[in-house]
Amino acid sequence: MYLTKSTSIHRIGFVSTRFQGTDGVSLETGKWRQVLEKMGYDCYFFSGLSDWDSEKSMVVDEAFFGHPIIEDIQERCFGIVTRGEGLTGEIQAIRFRLKRAIYEFVESFNIDLLIVENALTIPMNIPLGLALTEYIAETGIPTIAHHHDFAWERQRFSVNCIEDYLAMSFPPRLHTINHVVINSEGRQTLSYRCGLSSIIIPNVFDFDTEPPKLDDYGRTLRKDLGVADDETLLLQPTRMVARKGIEHAIELANRLKGKKAKLLISHQERDEGSEYYERTMDYAKILGVDVIVRPDIIGAERGTTEEPDGGPGKKKYSLWDCYLNADFVTYPSTYEGFGNAFLEAVWFRKPILVNRYSIFQQDIEPLDFDVVVMENYVTPETIETVEAILQSDGAVDVMTSKNYELGRKFFSFKLLEQRLHQVMMNFGQL
């Protein structure tokens, strides 16, 4: 039973750099949208890149962090400690254009409340953060700042020439903003660094809906990837960035000697460059591990490939098909804001290897999920445990069923609904 909506707020505008693909922010925004719409709110979207409902969306190219102009500004803002007048002028010019676009977005859709997804958190698009801060300050519009990754959590942002902008907008200190973080460490550091209170809303999943079953369409994925029936398919359901620790998954595949393991990496986005991708593939060659990266036939949704000669396309599989075909999920991240892929693996009832990253230790491990854990590196005990699990369907069923019930209890849409209602009620007291 969904709680009733606030009487003064009807139309919600989500703002982010992009609403597209399977990145964590887009995925989590989709869940918030689903719950809020069931609570009776109308949702609209402002971003720089989007494949969401066009009739409910406004797309402004320079709001995307991957826009060439924004990338150029980003390159010139970090790694140095002073900025020239020209750079300041460029940032301010884009800030002004984006602020006018936000005014237009809110007025066009009669928005009553903004939910800003990470654009006031991590400085991937500095003009957008400044534009949002000024708009909120000028209008007093009720706003939820949903924080996924703070600037101080990324070493590459530590040396910069925009300390004034970071202090102003990442995150801003305005009385009409309610801050939401995704883990307890975020709440502590936001309070310590900025003096701001917040509520924790962890990543969630729809555990009241059963995952799909492997059907005839998805059953051919292993063959199309070149994985034989007697081979073990390990799934790394993440992007190829350094903090995902993919080298540990490669080592695991190498050391599962009797299992003929292959590693499938599902996400091809390289938001942080190609160096780690190249290093990872070289490392796999050294260890003799077959790492499968197939953006040509794996995407966000099922479909058909476009062939250069205009001929009939091949099957294109979804992330869900990857989970359904996997024997084991690897999640050896050195840092995560929370862990969408962890919840997905729990939902699909797959056994998981997890590195004990800090948020896992604080917010997930105490709940007693039954997973294989590693402490920054793969040990012989890690290998023995994984091999034992792969040899026993009964053990897999017991541990994954337990994990599913824990997911339903602690990370369901019901929890999201309750926490969102709590935040929305705050605006009735402004």
C-alpha positions, 0 to 999 in steps of 0.5 A: 500500500503506497503512502499518500503524496504531499498535498503541496507537491504534485510534479517532480523534476529529476535533474542529472547529467544523463538518464541513459544506460545502466550506470548506477545513477540512472538505475537508481533514478528509475527506481525512485521514479517508479515508487514516486509515480505509484505514490501519485506524483508526476515525474519529469526529467532534465539532463544532457543525455537521455533515452527516457520519455521524450514528452517528459524530458528536456535535454540540453547538450551541455548538461552532459559531463561527456560534452566536449566543452565540459570535458575540456573545462574538466581537464583544465580545472583539476591538477592545478591550483590557480585558474585564468580569467578565461576559464572562469569566463567560460564556466560562467557563460555555460552556467548562465545558459544552463540556469536559463534552461533550468528555469525553462524546464521548471516553468514548462512542466510546472515543477513543484520539487527538484530531485538532483541526482549527483549533479550537486555531489561530484564535480563532473559538470561544474557549470551545471552544479553552479547553475542548479545552486543559483536557481535553487537560491533564487527561487527557493524551490524545494529540492532533494539533493541525492548524493551518490559520490562526493568529490572528496571520495575521488583522489583525482579531484583533490588538486584543483583550481575551483575550491570556491565552486566546490564549496558553493555547489558540491554540495550547496548549503541552502535551507530549501535542500534536503540531502539524501545519501546512500550510506552511513559513511556519506552521512558522517562525512557530509556532516563533518565536512559541510555541517549538513544533516541528511537521511540515508536511503540505500540503493534498493531493488524490487524484491517483491518481483521475482527475477525472470527465468532463463528463456529460449532467447537468453539460452543462446548467450553462452554459445554466442560468447564462445562459452562451452557447457562444461566451462564456468562463466564468471560475471563481472557486472560493472564498468571497467574502471580501476576501483572495480578491482577487475584484476582480482576477478581475472586472478580468480578465473586463472586459479580455478584450474579445474573449472575452465573459467571465463570472465564476462564483463557486462558494461563497456562504459569507460567514463574514466578513460581507457588506460585501465581497460588496456591494463586489464586486458593485458593482465588477462593475457599474461594470466591466460584468462579469456576475458569477454567484452562484447558491446556488439551483442550485450546492451541495456536491453534485448534487441538486434545489432545493426549490420554495416551491410544492411543485412539481418542483425544478430541477437543483442542480449541484456544485462539480465541475460548475463546474470541468468547465464552466469555461474558466479558473480565477482564483485571485488571493488575497492570502493563503492558508494553502495553496490547496485550490482550486489543487489542485482546478484542477490535478486538473481540468486547468484553466489557472489565474491565480494571484496570488503570495501568500506561501505560493504563492511559498514552497511551490508556485512552486518546484515549477515549476507552469505557471500564469499569475502576477500580482504583486498586480495585473493587467497587459497581459502578464497579459491577453495570456497568458490570451488566448493560452492561451484561443486554444490547446487544445494549449497548455492540454493541455500545461500542465495535463498537466504540472501534474497530474503535479506534483500527483501527485508532491508533493500526493497521498494517498500523501504524506499517508499517509507524513506521518500515519504519521510523526506517529502514530509519535511517540505510540509514543514518549510 
